[in-house]
Amino acid sequence: MTNLLKIERLTSRPQFLAAAKGVSQARGAVVVQRLDRGDGDDTVRVGFTATRKIGGAVVRNRAKRRLREAARALVGTHGEAGSDYVLIARMGTTARPWDRLLDDVKSALTRLATSTTAGPAPISAVTPASPTTGSTPGQDH
């Protein structure tokens, strides 16, 4: 597979916080957040994070290295142009088999891509029934 999009890194805290306001998908050992920048630039920016909940510095760095490799392999082909992505490591990121980790990231990326193109589901209006005989709706007489 070849990378079709130009990929850069997220570097500052405001960029990560902005991406957190977008949509997210949790899949297996990773959470992926996506923000459509809407600035007309086709560059995809990617950031990586791991909290202290998943372990010490060695574990967090290993998790981020694995996520960087997964992003390098998949974001260029499955990412949306003009988007910021943040990949967040979860507890099983370091122990997850490589193929399953790639499946998790790919699944999250494709779900995020389809959720924005499909649009929100329509909300149907429910009109309450007006009681005409003095009984409440749902009661059988």
Summary of the structure (lengths in Angstrom):
residues: 141
radius of gyration: 20.8
end to end distance: 66.4
largest distance: 70.9
contacts: 392
relative contact order: 0.22
helix: 38%
strand: 20%
